């Protein structure tokens, strides 16, 4: 466990390893992991993607999650994942939520997770992603790279750029934990 509180936000394109890294980081730090798909799967299952009902369902899940987060002991790190990018109203809303959560469960540590475009396309196409209702569209991974989609959070006080191309999840978690130790208050 850690004292004081911390919120670690893994932000990266789909298929860069956020969930796997988050799991390894949770094991290493003893924290709680709230993955983007954990928060969105109910909406994916019961509504049309990007419909008003979809967004309302995700917001309702957020409300439940945020109440439980408020009840968490502050010495338990909170690890969250998502793909939040500039020029997206939905990403801006989700980012505002992250910043609000950091007010009570911070400080906020932003980790921009990325990898080589070819490796990203390979990973996003892996069979295990479909079982977790994750996109397997290789074109999506390449599209983000080609368009130069900029991830949100780069202006945060604590930002770490993590290239996962040649690292295991455990090595990534170790790098993040080492970085957090160097920027701790």
C-alpha positions as CSV (number, residue, x, y, z in Angstrom):
1,X,0.0,0.0,0.0
2,X,1.0,3.6,-0.5
3,X,0.6,6.8,1.4
4,X,-0.6,9.3,0.3
5,X,-3.2,8.5,-2.2
6,X,-2.5,8.4,-5.9
7,X,-4.4,8.1,-9.2
8,X,-2.5,6.5,-12.0
9,X,-4.1,7.0,-15.4
10,X,-2.9,4.9,-18.3
11,X,-3.9,6.6,-21.5
12,X,-3.1,5.1,-24.8
13,X,-4.4,3.9,-28.2
14,X,-6.3,0.6,-28.3
15,X,-4.0,-2.3,-28.3
16,X,-1.0,-0.7,-26.6
17,X,-1.3,-2.9,-23.4
18,X,-3.1,-0.6,-20.9
19,X,-5.2,-3.4,-19.3
20,X,-2.3,-5.8,-19.0
21,X,0.0,-3.2,-17.7
22,X,-2.7,-2.0,-15.2
23,X,-3.0,-5.6,-13.9
24,X,0.7,-5.9,-13.4
25,X,0.8,-2.5,-11.8
26,X,-2.0,-3.4,-9.5
27,X,-0.1,-6.6,-8.4
28,X,3.0,-4.5,-7.8
29,X,1.4,-1.6,-5.9
30,X,-1.5,-3.3,-4.3
31,X,-4.0,-0.9,-5.8
32,X,-7.4,-1.2,-7.5
33,X,-7.8,-1.3,-11.3
34,X,-10.7,0.4,-13.0
35,X,-10.3,-0.4,-16.7
36,X,-12.2,1.5,-19.4
37,X,-14.0,-1.7,-20.6
38,X,-15.1,-2.5,-17.0
39,X,-16.9,0.8,-17.1
40,X,-18.3,0.6,-20.7
41,X,-19.2,-3.1,-21.1
42,X,-22.8,-2.7,-19.8
43,X,-23.4,0.1,-22.4
44,X,-21.9,-2.0,-25.1
45,X,-24.1,-5.0,-24.2
46,X,-27.4,-3.2,-23.9
47,X,-27.3,-0.1,-26.2
48,X,-26.2,1.0,-29.6
49,X,-22.6,2.3,-29.6
50,X,-22.5,6.1,-29.5
51,X,-26.2,6.5,-29.0
52,X,-27.6,8.7,-26.3
53,X,-28.5,5.6,-24.3
54,X,-24.9,4.4,-24.6
55,X,-23.5,7.6,-23.1
56,X,-26.2,7.7,-20.4
57,X,-25.4,4.2,-19.4
58,X,-21.7,4.9,-19.2
59,X,-22.3,8.0,-17.1
60,X,-24.6,5.9,-14.8
61,X,-21.7,3.4,-14.3
62,X,-19.3,6.2,-13.7
63,X,-21.7,7.5,-10.9
64,X,-21.6,4.1,-9.2
65,X,-17.8,3.8,-9.6
66,X,-17.1,7.3,-8.3
67,X,-19.2,6.6,-5.2
68,X,-17.1,3.5,-4.5
69,X,-13.9,5.3,-5.3
70,X,-14.8,8.0,-2.7
71,X,-15.1,5.2,-0.1
72,X,-11.7,3.7,-0.9
73,X,-8.9,4.1,1.7
74,X,-6.6,6.9,0.4
75,X,-3.6,4.6,0.8
76,X,-4.9,2.3,-1.9
77,X,-3.7,3.4,-5.4
78,X,-6.3,3.8,-8.0
79,X,-5.3,2.7,-11.5
80,X,-7.5,3.7,-14.4
81,X,-7.2,3.1,-18.2
82,X,-8.8,4.7,-21.2
83,X,-8.1,6.1,-24.7
84,X,-8.7,9.9,-24.3
85,X,-7.7,12.1,-27.1
86,X,-7.9,15.7,-28.0
87,X,-10.6,17.0,-30.3
88,X,-13.2,14.6,-28.8
89,X,-16.1,15.9,-26.7
90,X,-16.5,12.5,-25.0
91,X,-12.8,12.4,-24.2
92,X,-13.0,15.9,-22.7
93,X,-15.9,14.8,-20.5
94,X,-14.1,11.7,-19.4
95,X,-10.9,13.7,-18.8
96,X,-12.8,16.2,-16.6
97,X,-13.9,13.2,-14.5
98,X,-10.4,12.0,-14.1
99,X,-9.2,15.4,-12.9
100,X,-12.2,15.6,-10.5
101,X,-11.3,12.1,-9.1
102,X,-7.7,13.3,-8.7
103,X,-8.8,16.1,-6.4
104,X,-9.6,13.6,-3.7
105,X,-7.6,10.5,-4.7
106,X,-4.6,12.2,-6.3
107,X,-2.0,13.2,-7.1
108,X,-2.6,12.3,-10.7
109,X,0.1,10.4,-12.5
110,X,-0.6,10.3,-16.2
111,X,1.1,7.5,-18.3
112,X,0.9,7.9,-22.0
113,X,1.2,4.3,-23.3
114,X,2.3,3.8,-26.9
115,X,4.0,1.4,-29.1
116,X,5.3,1.0,-32.7
117,X,2.4,1.2,-35.2
118,X,3.1,-2.3,-36.6
119,X,3.3,-3.8,-33.1
120,X,0.1,-1.9,-32.2
121,X,-1.7,-3.4,-35.3
122,X,-0.4,-6.9,-34.4
123,X,-1.6,-6.6,-30.7
124,X,-5.0,-5.2,-31.5
125,X,-5.6,-8.1,-33.8
126,X,-5.0,-10.7,-31.1
127,X,-7.8,-13.2,-30.5
128,X,-7.9,-12.6,-26.7
129,X,-9.2,-9.1,-27.2
130,X,-12.5,-10.2,-28.7
131,X,-13.4,-12.3,-25.6
132,X,-13.1,-9.1,-23.6
133,X,-15.3,-7.1,-26.0
134,X,-12.3,-5.1,-27.2
135,X,-11.9,-3.9,-30.7
136,X,-9.8,-6.1,-33.0
137,X,-9.8,-3.6,-35.9
138,X,-6.2,-3.2,-37.0
139,X,-7.2,-0.3,-39.2
140,X,-8.3,1.5,-36.0
141,X,-4.8,1.3,-34.5
142,X,-3.2,2.4,-37.6
143,X,-5.7,5.3,-38.1
144,X,-4.8,6.8,-34.7
145,X,-1.1,6.7,-35.6
146,X,-1.6,8.1,-39.1
147,X,-3.9,10.9,-37.9
148,X,-1.4,11.7,-35.2
149,X,-4.1,11.6,-32.5
150,X,-2.9,13.5,-29.5
151,X,-3.6,11.9,-26.1
152,X,-5.1,14.0,-23.3
153,X,-3.2,14.6,-20.1
154,X,0.0,15.9,-21.5
155,X,-0.3,19.1,-19.5
156,X,-0.7,17.3,-16.2
157,X,2.0,17.9,-13.6
158,X,3.2,14.3,-13.7
159,X,3.4,12.7,-17.1
160,X,5.4,9.7,-18.2
161,X,5.8,8.6,-21.8
162,X,6.0,4.8,-22.0
163,X,6.9,2.9,-25.2
164,X,5.7,-0.7,-24.7
165,X,6.9,-2.0,-28.1
166,X,9.6,-4.3,-26.6
167,X,8.6,-4.5,-23.0
168,X,6.5,-7.0,-21.1
169,X,3.7,-5.8,-18.9
170,X,5.8,-6.5,-15.8
171,X,8.6,-4.4,-17.2
172,X,6.2,-1.6,-18.0
173,X,4.8,-1.8,-14.4
174,X,8.3,-1.7,-13.0
175,X,9.1,1.4,-15.1
176,X,6.0,3.2,-14.0
177,X,6.5,2.3,-10.3
178,X,10.2,3.5,-10.6
179,X,9.0,6.8,-12.2
180,X,6.3,7.3,-9.5
181,X,9.0,6.9,-6.8
182,X,11.1,9.7,-8.4
183,X,8.2,12.2,-8.6
184,X,6.6,11.4,-5.3
185,X,5.8,14.4,-3.1
